[in-house]
Amino acid sequence: MLEINLSGLKLKSPIILASGVLGVSFSSMKRVINAGAGAVTTKSIGPKSRKGYKNPSIIEIYPGTFMNSVGLGNPGIDEFILEIKEIKENNIPLIVSVFGDTKDVYLEVATKAEKAGANAIEINISCPHAEVASIGIDKDLTYKVVKYLKEHLSVPLFVKLNPNVTFLGDIALAAEKGGADGVVAINTLTALKIDVNTKRPILSHGSGGLSGKAIHPIAIKKVYDLYKILNIPIIGCGGIDSWEDVIEFFLAGASAVQIGTALYREIEIIKEINKGIIQYLKEHQYKSINDIKGLAHKFKIQEVPDFD
Ligand SMILES: Cc1cc2nc3c(=O)[nH]c(=O)nc-3n(C[C@H](O)[C@H](O)[C@H](O)COP(=O)(O)O)c2cc1C
């Protein structure tokens, strides 16, 4: 009931580990798979090792809602290849998230990841607190980077969207036109928290990316709007904490989902979510999670209020 085929990737569950959360080592990714995830996405990997911002770089601002500015700290692709190889030896479906500052750097990292065994590449053009944000806010740049990568890669290519733009649909359409095999919606929302006593931003970098519970309805709206205009699959991401959150993403039009922040509380939550989805599908007499995709669009919303 939970199996999906995501642009050729056959997954046992539609739940995928989101990038940046537990995705830096084979052992943590294995735990996520053992808890029932269909695939894992790695932390975004660049060409060279990078420290990221100093602490505090992550804070919980409301229960289940976090702000982070970890700043793409990562070991660099050459070091990370060892991790990729171990993951592949254990047959774990693997999406490697990559970033760079030019299209050639993206290609260099993605090619190394593909050769090491990645089943798909996700490009992070969307991190709101690093220089790569500039690609994800520009539809022409997005098109160019995606098209260039598609010309050289054989595995599916997913584009992680930056929600901090006015017209997300234009960026998503540019990714589709460039040949992307899917989009991930959404990355974190840019945010700022100030300590009233010290009168300074709490995170060392100042601003950060908002994730977790508070962003779920925003992510649902983005997926709902994108479903109306895209032909490629949408991977819903943002604030998943329960099976209902996943069902909502599918009803809005998602073909798969990613989960991140909620795993700080408990990795085993994935097991509960899978169970909840199966029970929902049975109760509503659906054979597969695919059968509920986009169903919310059948409901005719009121476009313009009536006059009295
Ligand atoms: C601590 C942390 C680090 C993250 N690092 C990355 C990253 O390296 N690359 C990326 O594309 N997204 C990164 N994200 C964003 C998540 O993949 C996801 O898009 C976002 O957190 C929303 O999902 P969630 O509410 O389930 O966490 C990070 C999120 C968090 C909380």
PDBQT file of the ligand as one rigid body, heavy atoms in Angstrom, charges set to zero:
ROOT
HETATM    1  C1  LIG A 401      19.361  21.392  11.127  1.00  0.00    +0.000 C 
HETATM    2  C2  LIG A 401      18.866  21.409   9.711  1.00  0.00    +0.000 A 
HETATM    3  C3  LIG A 401      19.788  21.317   8.674  1.00  0.00    +0.000 A 
HETATM    4  C4  LIG A 401      19.343  21.323   7.350  1.00  0.00    +0.000 A 
HETATM    5  N1  LIG A 401      20.262  21.198   6.351  1.00  0.00    +0.000 NA
HETATM    6  C5  LIG A 401      19.842  21.135   5.052  1.00  0.00    +0.000 A 
HETATM    7  C6  LIG A 401      20.764  20.893   3.999  1.00  0.00    +0.000 A 
HETATM    8  O1  LIG A 401      21.965  20.695   4.203  1.00  0.00    +0.000 OA
HETATM    9  N2  LIG A 401      20.279  20.879   2.729  1.00  0.00    +0.000 N 
HETATM   10  C7  LIG A 401      18.958  21.061   2.424  1.00  0.00    +0.000 A 
HETATM   11  O2  LIG A 401      18.574  21.007   1.257  1.00  0.00    +0.000 OA
HETATM   12  N3  LIG A 401      18.040  21.235   3.430  1.00  0.00    +0.000 NA
HETATM   13  C8  LIG A 401      18.456  21.285   4.719  1.00  0.00    +0.000 A 
HETATM   14  N4  LIG A 401      17.544  21.463   5.722  1.00  0.00    +0.000 N 
HETATM   15  C9  LIG A 401      16.127  21.654   5.391  1.00  0.00    +0.000 C 
HETATM   16  C10 LIG A 401      15.337  20.331   5.498  1.00  0.00    +0.000 C 
HETATM   17  O3  LIG A 401      15.806  19.373   4.585  1.00  0.00    +0.000 OA
HETATM   18  C11 LIG A 401      13.828  20.585   5.229  1.00  0.00    +0.000 C 
HETATM   19  O4  LIG A 401      13.663  21.128   3.933  1.00  0.00    +0.000 OA
HETATM   20  C12 LIG A 401      13.210  21.547   6.228  1.00  0.00    +0.000 C 
HETATM   21  O5  LIG A 401      13.769  21.392   7.513  1.00  0.00    +0.000 OA
HETATM   22  C13 LIG A 401      11.686  21.374   6.314  1.00  0.00    +0.000 C 
HETATM   23  O6  LIG A 401      11.330  20.072   6.715  1.00  0.00    +0.000 OA
HETATM   24  P1  LIG A 401      11.018  19.682   8.266  1.00  0.00    +0.000 P 
HETATM   25  O7  LIG A 401      10.064  20.712   8.770  1.00  0.00    +0.000 OA
HETATM   26  O8  LIG A 401      10.468  18.290   8.210  1.00  0.00    +0.000 OA
HETATM   27  O9  LIG A 401      12.339  19.742   8.973  1.00  0.00    +0.000 OA
HETATM   28  C14 LIG A 401      17.954  21.450   7.067  1.00  0.00    +0.000 A 
HETATM   29  C15 LIG A 401      17.039  21.530   8.117  1.00  0.00    +0.000 A 
HETATM   30  C16 LIG A 401      17.465  21.505   9.438  1.00  0.00    +0.000 A 
HETATM   31  C17 LIG A 401      16.453  21.577  10.540  1.00  0.00    +0.000 C 
ENDROOT
TORSDOF 0
